[in-house]
Amino acid sequence: MLYQKEGIDKIAVAINPWFLNSEYYYSHDPRPKYISTKVKGYNYPVVFIQNEILSMNDNIADQVIFLLLPFLNPSLCLFKQQGENEIELIKRLSPILFSVTEMELFFDFKSNELIIINPEGFIQCHDKEDPDSITYYSKDYRNTPSGKYRKSIVDIYDRRDYLTKVNQVSYREIFSDPNFMRLEFRFVSSNFHYLNLANLEGTYEDIARRHMDHMAMFYNRYVYGNVNISENWDEHPVFHKLMIASFDGIRKTRGTLLVKKNRIGSCFCETNKAIEAKLLRAKMNKH
């Protein structure tokens, strides 16, 4: 079996409730595998897209839109321009339809390739059901009694513990993969200001290269000196580029990230009349 050693683990997208296909979103019918939804604790309906349903060698933005189509109100087809397909329509209207709220990039290693040498450099969280299972969060993580919560931008864990808990693949497959130590960069609304559809254009390598300077900065801040990583770089081409960027002191490549988003979900704060006006203009432009 060929195991994937790096890629995009998850993308989360919040949908503007005004354009939500509520009947589909709240349906009790089983979702397509590796597509899930969540409402509790979120201000907006959120769709989670997992690695297993994405092709890392094809355009990620187009795949995200295709997977979101059932969650969007079918009446949006009324705003198609001549010769425009569904993907192009949704891409054009995306600023008012949804907001990318999370993206996770992962790198998997064997246990002797990723060794934590300074556990105190992380916030360590033990699983309540299995105290021997530890997740190491970078120190930007916050979860206080006052309710302030912030995901860490880096986390490290034994992914076998997670996979056995979610029970999506067989034990045989889980424990036959020797690359079970995962280093993950978790770009979320609270710690990153470049989450949007434009920055998901291209393949996984295109996206990783676009975010390389930021990953190198966070690697130097939270991982360097706390973890020893040794690998055959041919098996981790993107991580190899990350190491080069890190060792170079983070070469600043201007304009690699295409668009900086506004405040999280700001497009959802528009009044219904403002949204109606935008769609009316779009309809008029069609003619």
N, C-alpha and C positions, 0 to 999 in steps of 0.2 A: 504494500500500500504506500502511495506517495503522500507524504504529509506536508501541509502548507506551513512554512516556517515564519512567514511574515505577511502582513496584509492589513486590511481594514476589518476590524472585528464587529463594529456596530455603528449604525447611523440612526439618530433619532430626529424625527421631524414633527414639529407642532403644527397642526392645521388650524387655520382660521375658522372658528365655529360657523361663521356666516356662510362658508362655502363647503361645509362638511356634508358628506352623504351620510346622514345620521342613521338611516335604516341599515346601511352596511356596517358602519363603525360599531354600532351597539348590538349588532346581530349576535345571537348565541351560536350560530353555525361556526364550526371550527375554521380558524384562519388558515391560509396557506402556511405550510411549515416554515419556520424561521421568520414569520411576520407576527408581531404582537402589538397590542394596544394597551394604553394605560390612562386612567383618568385621575384616580385618587392621588392627591399630593401635587398635581400639576394644574396650572391655570388654564391650559388648553388641551384638547384631545391630542395625544401623542402616538405616533406610529414608530415602532422599533424595527429596523431592518438588520438582520444578522448576516454575518460573513458568508454562511453556507449558501445563501440565495443570490449572492453577488458574484460576478465574474471580474476578477482583478485585472484582466487584460482588455476589458471593454470600458467604454465611457461610463463612469460611475454616476454622473448627474443624470444621464438619460435613463439608466436603470432605476434610479430612485424615483424619477417621475413616473415611469411605467408601473412601478409597484404601488405608487400612491394613487393612480387613476381610480381604482374602485372606491377610494375613500373620499373622492371629490365629487361634488354635486354634478350629475350628468348634464344639467342645463348649461354648464360652461361651454358646451359645444356650440351654443348660439353665437359665441363671440369669435369663432374661427374666422380668420381672414382667408382670402382666396388662395388656394394651393397650400394652406397650412395644415399640418397633421396634428394629432393630439399632443405629442411630445413638444412640438414647437409652440403650440398654444399655451400649454401649462408653463413652459419655460418663460414665455413672454409675460405671463400674468403672475409668475411666481412671487414677486415681492408682496402681493396682497393675498396670496393663497396660503402660504406656509412659511415657516421659519426653521432652518436647521438648528437644532439645539444641542446636538452631541455628536462627536465622531471619535472613535477609538482606533488607534493604530497599534498593532501588536507585533512582538518579536518573540519567538519561542526557541528555547535552548535546552540542551541536555543538562542534567543536574551538575555535572562537572565543568560545564561551560559558563554557567551563571552562578556565582557564589557570593552571598552577602557577607562581607567582611566587617561591616560596622552596622549591626542592627539598630543601634541607638540613633543612627542617622535617619530613621524612619519612625512613623507612628505605627505601632504593631497592634493589629486587631485580631483577637482569637475568636474562632467560631464558637458560638455558645453550645452547639451540639457536639462539636469535635474540637476541644481545646488545643489539640496538636496542630490543627490547621490554622496557619497564620497568613494574613495578608499584610504586606508592607506598603504603607501609603507615604507618599512624600509629605513633608511637614506643612504644606499649604492646606492640608485636609482640616476641615472644621466640622464638629458635630457636638455642639454645646447644649447644656440643659436649657438655655434660653431659646433654643430652637434654631439657632444659626447653623446652617448646614452648607458645606462647600465640598464638592468632590475634589480629590487630589488629582493633580495633573499627571502624576506618575504612580503606578502601582505595580507590585511584583507579587506573584503568587503561584502556587502549584495548581495548575488548571485541572488536574485530575479530581481534586476535591470539589471544584465547581461543577465539573461535568457529571460526576456521580450524583450530585444533589439535584441538578435540573433534569437528569434522566432522559436525555434526548438521543443518546447513542449508547451502543452496547458496552458493557464492561470490557469485553475482549478488545474492542477498538480503542477504548480509553487507555487501557494499560499496555497496549502494544506500541503506542507512540512514545518514543524515547525523549521527545522534545516537549517536556511537560512544564518547564519553568518559564513563565510568561512575564515579560516586561512590556508594559502597556503605557501609552500616552493617551490620556483622556482629555480631549478638548471639549469643554462644556461651556454653557452660557456664562457661567460665573467666573471663568478663568481665561477666556479667549475671545477676542473681538473680531475674528475673521471667519466665523461660521456662516456660510451662505452657499447657495447653489453654485455661484460662479466659481468658487474655490473647490468645488467637487468635479469640475470639468476634467476629463481625461481619465487615463488608467490609474490604478493604484500607485504605480511608480511616478506618474505625473503629479499626483496629489501629494505624495510623500516628498518629492523634490521641492514642490512649491512651499511646503511647510518645514523644510529642512532647517533653516536658520533658527526657527522657534524651537524645534525639537532639540537642536544642539545646545541652545541656551538653557533649556530645562534639564537636559542631561547633565550639563556641567554644574548646574545649581543643586540638583537633587540626587544624582546617581554617582557621579564621579567621586572617587574616594570612599564610597560606601559599598560598592559592588565591583567584583572582578569578573570581567567577561572575556572569554577567549573562544574563538570560533574559526572555522574554515569560511573565510569571507565570501567564497564563491556561492555558499549556501544561503548567505544573507546579504545580497547585493545592496539593498537600501540601507540596512544597518551599517554596512561598511562605509557608505557615503556619509552616514550620520557621524561615525567615528572620525572621519577625515574633517568634516565641518567642525566637530568638537575640538579636535587637536589644533585646528587652524585658528582657534580663538573666535570662531563664529564669523565667517566672512559674510558681510551684510550684502545680500543681493537685492537691490532696489526693485520694487514692483513685482516680486515673485508671487505674493498673495494679491489676487486681482482686485478684490473689493473688501473694504472694511465696513462691517455692518453698523447700523445705528444701535441704539439701546435695544436690548433683547425684546423681541415681540412687538416693537414699536408699530409695525405695520398693522397689528391687530387692534391698536388703540384708536384707529380712525373711526369716525362715526359712520353709521350705515349710509348716511347721505353722501359722505365723501367717497365711500367705496362705490356707491351707485353712480356717482358722477364719473369716476374713473372708467367703470365698465361701459357707461353710456358713450364716453369719448372713444373707447376701444371699438364699440359697435359702429359708431359713426365713421371711424377711420376705415372700417371694413368696406363701407360703401363709398 
